[in-house]
Amino acid sequence: MSVTDTKASGIITNKSLQGYFFDSVNDAVHNQQIDTSDEIIIYLVNLLTTFSRSEDLFHHDADGVSLKPLALMYSDALAESRPSLRIRILQKLGDTALFIAGVFSDSLNTRLVDMDYYVAMGGNAYACISDNLRYSQAQASAQQPVYEELRSKFVDFVDVLSEVTENKSMLSNHDIMRLYEVWMRTGSKRTEAILKKLGIEPIQTASLEFQH
């Protein structure tokens, strides 16, 4: 898949989509001063490239096309007795949560399930994979540090995907309130930086509790 662009318009020119994402992810990681590995850069690039094809993100069944609920993916993983397939389902869960939280965070504004749910589910999925691979004798165990880093820096990588795909439109008062809420729920460093640029100093309140 390729895209065309002119430098003046800010769109891409003569690059593959994967090449564009590689440059954009590297720029975002540098801008946000995130200390990460080349393996993570490649992982995020592949995630963006894969999910740019809707058939790889959405679930197709007799009722049409939909996004399979993360809770159902997790249930499928728990029910799967074969370790390799369980890991594959957990990876799809983690990748979906990371992609939705990073790319479609604005669409979560009006949903019952909020950003912190995606952060929790995605981080937990990657943690499960990391734990499974830690004790595996298979060659795949070499990937264990990648999934551990995806777990421990999940919010940072949400921020990276957000920067890569963000809309540069002006923020309304509602958007600013939403940014503050996202920061309170996730501790996102990127969201904190945006708020500070807007002249708002985020202050976490210890009494907040969130339930689902």
Protein Blocks (a to p, Z undefined) as FASTA:
>chain_A
ZZdddfklopaehiafklmmmmmmmmmmmmnopacdfklmmmmmmmmmmmmpmklmpccd
fkbpadddfklmmmmmmmpmblklmmmmmmmmmmmmmmmmmmmmmmmmmpmbdfklmmmm
mmmmmmmmmmmmmmpcbfklmmmmmmmmmmmmmmmmmmmmmmmmmcfbdcdfklmmmmmm
mmmmnopaklmmmmmmnopacdddfkbccdZZ
